[in-house]
Amino acid sequence: MKRILCLAVLSAAVLLVGGCAEIGCDIGKYDDYVAEVSNSGGFMPAWDSLGDCLDSAVNRKSQRMLLKKSDSIILFVLYPDDDYKKRKAALLKEHNLLTEAVYSESDSKPLIAETSALVEGYTITVADNRESDKNYSFPTSFGMVGYSDEMGGIAYLYFSGERTANIKSLKKFIEDNFVFEVK
């Protein structure tokens, strides 16, 4: 009987620490997903601002663990070649992009060590919207933008989480916290 009780307690502990993830990928629920990811509304583009695109996809991930809660959203938009070039130029002009690591005032270790990464053909760069968005805070609530010249794709990513560790590898952070299924 003690063995069964110990096994049940151990199994419950593993589930609590390991947690679970909820995934959403219905493009028709894009606005709902943006509303569900804390503070992302000021960063993620409005649906009607995307214009005529060839294809689009959204992935939302909600992770709940004993000591960590996080939400993320990623939007992929594919454009015809001429429109893609204009959209990419506007994207890079619209956002202040990080060019060097971000440090906290009280720690010598960087909050975000890498400011850009290549993930499945997309160049992803962390956006620095701290001046225009009071909710923006590295590494717990921030956005990224990306592009793929080969695919003609633009990507918008937003992360919101609690007790997030400093980000050493941006690529690993994206792979662990987003559903990065390229469209």
Stockholm file with secondary structure:
# STOCKHOLM 1.0

chainA/1-183         MKRILCLAVLSAAVLLVGGCAEIGCDIGKYDDYVAEVSNSGGFMPAWDSLGDCLDSAVNRKSQRMLLKKSDSIILFVLYPDDDYKKRKAALLKEHNLLTEAVYSESDSKPLIAETSALVEGYTITVADNRESDKNYSFPTSFGMVGYSDEMGGIAYLYFSGERTANIKSLKKFIEDNFVFEVK
#=GR chainA/1-183 SS CHHHHHHHHHHHHHHHHHCEEEEECCGGGHHHHHHHSTTGGGTSCCGGGSCSCSEEEEEEEEEECSSCEEEEEEEEEECCHHHHHHHHHHHHHHSCBCCSCEECTTCSSEEESCSEEEETTEEEEEBCCTTTCTTCBTTTEEEEEEEETTTTEEEEEEEEESSCCCBSCHHHHHHHHSCCCCC
#=GC SS_cons         CHHHHHHHHHHHHHHHHHCEEEEECCGGGHHHHHHHSTTGGGTSCCGGGSCSCSEEEEEEEEEECSSCEEEEEEEEEECCHHHHHHHHHHHHHHSCBCCSCEECTTCSSEEESCSEEEETTEEEEEBCCTTTCTTCBTTTEEEEEEEETTTTEEEEEEEEESSCCCBSCHHHHHHHHSCCCCC
//
